Amino acid sequence: MAGCPARALLAGPGCAREPRREPHVDLQAICADQRLKQAALEWVQALTPVDVVDFEFVDVGRGKVSLTLVESGGHKTSAYSASDGTLRFLGMLAALMGPKRSKMYFFEEIENAIHPTRLHLLVICLSSKPIAAMCRS
């Protein structure tokens, strides 16, 4: 999946090592459910230096969606300008909470682009029961 900073590979019968689709599309689907959207926003706020209060999506055609992060002061940051760590984490959230969930995920070099002081939060997020419960619903 060229150009995707947060490659999540599916594993399971018939789908081992198949790349997921663009995380922005899955993140948009997550935001359709207010409960999942709020959980995603809370994790983004905890794990990134950006005070994100909303996500905006623009359909740019051919199944692609442009993502904009809306900050508390109203400042908007395109995903193209977001940090690699923020994008990597959004990709993980999209994989874990999106509509096409798998039973098992492999995240290569999980610490890449994640600030060392936030790494423990990522581990908590990935192993948290609330995230697991949301992923099963």
N, C-alpha and C positions, 0 to 999 in steps of 0.2 A: 504494500500500500504506500506508494511513493508520496512523499510530502506530508505524511501524517506523523506528527511528533509523538503520538501516543498509540503505537501499534499494539492492539490487543489481539492475541491469536486465540481462536476457539480450539477446544480439544474435545473430542468425543467421537462416537461411532459416525463415520461418514463425513466428519467435518474437521478432522485433525489438521491443524496448521492452515486453515482457510482464513484469510484476512477479513476483519469486520469492515463494514461500510464506514463512511465518514462519521466521526463522532458528533459533529454538529447536528446531523439528521436525528441521531438517537437522543441527543440532548433536547432537541425541540420536542420530541415525543414525550420525554420525561416531564417537560414543562407543561404539557397538556393536563397532567395530574397534579393538582395543587399541593398535595402532600409530598409527592416526590420532588417537585420543584423546590419547595421550602427546605427539604432535607439537602438537596444539592447546593442550594444557596448557602446554607449554614456550613457545610463542609468546605465550600470554596472560601468563605469568609475566614474559617479557622486555619486553612492550609495555605492561603496565599496572602501577600501583602496588599492586595487590592480589596477594597471594601465594596464588593459587588452586591447590589440589591435587586438586580433583575437581569434577565437575558433578553435580547432582542434578536429576531431572526428575519432574514430577508431571503426569499426564494430567488436564486440567481439562475434558475433553469437547469435542465438536465439532471434533476435529482440532487442538485447541490444547494446548500443553504449557507448564507453568510451569517456569522455570529458576531454580535456586539455585546460587550460587557458594560452594564450600566452601573456606575458607582453612586454612592449615597449623595454626593454633591451634584449629581446630574451629569458628570463627565462620562463620556462614552468612549470605550476603547475597543477598536476592532480586534478580532481574534488574531489578525495578521500582526498586530502590534503587541499582543500579550506575550508574557515571558514563556519560555519553553516549559518551565515547571508548571505554570498555570495551565497551559495547553495539555501537558502530559496528564495532569490530574483530571482535567475535564474529560479527557479520553478514557481514563479509568472509570470515572463516574458513569460515562455513557455506556461503557461495556457492562458494568455491574447493575445499573439501574434501568437501562434501555429496554425497548420492547423485544429485542432478540437476544435473550439471555441464554447462557450456556451453563452446564453443570460445573465446568472447570475452566479457569483462565490461567494463562501464563503471561506475566508481565516481565519482560526482559529488563534486567538492571533497574530494579524498582526505585533505586535511590537517585538515578540520573535526573538532573535538572531540578530536583527537590531540595530546597534549602535544608541544610543539616539540622537546624533548630526545629524544623517542621516535620522531619522524617518520622518521629514517633507518632505524630498525629495521623500520618498516612497509614501506618501500621494499625492504629486503632480503628481508623475508618474501614480499612479492608477486612478487619476481623470483627467488626462490631455486629452485635445481634440485631440492632435496628436496621442496618443496611441489609443484612441477610434476610430479615423478615420482609422488608420491602421488595427485595429481589424475588421472593417466592410468591408475592401477591399478584 
